[in-house]
Amino acid sequence: MEVALGPPTEARSDTQFPGPRHLAAREFAMDVETPIEPGLQTTTASVTIRYRILEEGW
Protein backbone atom coordinates (compact mmCIF):
# COMPACT_ATOMS: atom_id res chain seq x y z
CA MET A 1 0.00 0.00 0.00
CA GLU A 2 1.49 3.31 -1.05
CA VAL A 3 0.56 6.56 0.65
CA ALA A 4 1.67 10.14 0.22
CA LEU A 5 2.88 12.04 3.25
CA GLY A 6 1.63 15.55 3.80
CA PRO A 7 3.14 18.18 6.06
CA PRO A 8 4.23 17.30 9.59
CA THR A 9 1.47 17.70 12.17
CA GLU A 10 3.65 17.30 15.27
CA ALA A 11 7.35 17.22 16.13
CA ARG A 12 8.77 16.33 19.55
CA SER A 13 12.30 15.83 20.81
CA ASP A 14 13.85 14.61 24.03
CA THR A 15 17.48 14.49 25.13
CA GLN A 16 19.17 12.85 28.08
CA PHE A 17 22.71 13.56 29.17
CA PRO A 18 24.54 13.64 32.48
CA GLY A 19 24.61 17.01 34.21
CA PRO A 20 27.72 18.78 35.45
CA ARG A 21 29.54 17.43 38.47
CA HIS A 22 29.26 19.73 41.47
CA LEU A 23 32.04 20.04 43.98
CA ALA A 24 31.16 19.75 47.67
CA ALA A 25 32.43 23.16 48.75
CA ARG A 26 33.09 26.39 46.87
CA GLU A 27 36.41 26.89 48.69
CA PHE A 28 37.58 23.48 47.56
CA ALA A 29 36.74 24.36 43.97
CA MET A 30 38.86 27.48 44.20
CA ASP A 31 41.89 25.59 45.57
CA VAL A 32 42.23 22.97 42.84
CA GLU A 33 42.70 23.00 39.10
CA THR A 34 39.81 21.96 36.89
CA PRO A 35 39.94 18.15 36.61
CA ILE A 36 39.94 16.70 33.12
CA GLU A 37 39.37 12.96 32.95
CA PRO A 38 39.68 10.74 29.88
CA GLY A 39 36.67 8.67 28.92
CA LEU A 40 33.39 8.73 27.10
CA GLN A 41 30.20 10.64 27.68
CA THR A 42 26.92 9.30 26.35
CA THR A 43 24.10 11.51 25.10
CA THR A 44 20.76 10.10 24.00
CA ALA A 45 18.36 11.90 21.67
CA SER A 46 14.90 10.91 20.49
CA VAL A 47 12.86 12.62 17.76
CA THR A 48 9.24 11.84 16.88
CA ILE A 49 7.59 13.39 13.82
CA ARG A 50 3.96 12.72 12.88
CA TYR A 51 2.83 13.36 9.31
CA ARG A 52 -0.60 13.81 7.80
CA ILE A 53 -1.44 11.08 5.26
CA LEU A 54 -2.85 12.61 2.10
CA GLU A 55 -5.98 11.20 0.52
CA GLU A 56 -5.76 9.09 -2.63
CA GLY A 57 -5.62 11.06 -5.85
CA TRP A 58 -3.58 13.89 -4.35
Wavefront OBJ file of the C-alpha trace (Angstrom):
o trace
v 0.000 0.000 0.000
v 1.489 3.311 -1.048
v 0.563 6.561 0.646
v 1.674 10.141 0.218
v 2.876 12.040 3.251
v 1.626 15.549 3.805
v 3.141 18.176 6.065
v 4.234 17.298 9.590
v 1.473 17.703 12.172
v 3.649 17.298 15.274
v 7.353 17.217 16.126
v 8.775 16.331 19.545
v 12.297 15.828 20.814
v 13.849 14.615 24.032
v 17.483 14.494 25.127
v 19.169 12.855 28.077
v 22.710 13.561 29.173
v 24.541 13.640 32.485
v 24.614 17.009 34.208
v 27.719 18.777 35.454
v 29.539 17.433 38.466
v 29.264 19.729 41.467
v 32.041 20.037 43.981
v 31.158 19.751 47.672
v 32.432 23.164 48.754
v 33.088 26.391 46.873
v 36.406 26.891 48.692
v 37.579 23.475 47.561
v 36.741 24.358 43.972
v 38.860 27.479 44.203
v 41.885 25.591 45.570
v 42.227 22.972 42.843
v 42.699 23.001 39.104
v 39.805 21.959 36.893
v 39.943 18.154 36.611
v 39.938 16.696 33.117
v 39.369 12.964 32.949
v 39.682 10.737 29.882
v 36.669 8.672 28.921
v 33.392 8.725 27.096
v 30.195 10.638 27.678
v 26.917 9.301 26.347
v 24.101 11.511 25.103
v 20.763 10.099 23.996
v 18.361 11.898 21.668
v 14.900 10.908 20.490
v 12.861 12.624 17.758
v 9.243 11.838 16.882
v 7.590 13.385 13.821
v 3.964 12.721 12.880
v 2.831 13.361 9.311
v -0.600 13.814 7.795
v -1.443 11.085 5.262
v -2.854 12.614 2.096
v -5.985 11.203 0.519
v -5.758 9.091 -2.627
v -5.623 11.064 -5.852
v -3.577 13.892 -4.354
l 1 2 3 4 5 6 7 8 9 10 11 12 13 14 15 16 17 18 19 20 21 22 23 24 25 26 27 28 29 30 31 32 33 34 35 36 37 38 39 40 41 42 43 44 45 46 47 48 49 50 51 52 53 54 55 56 57 58
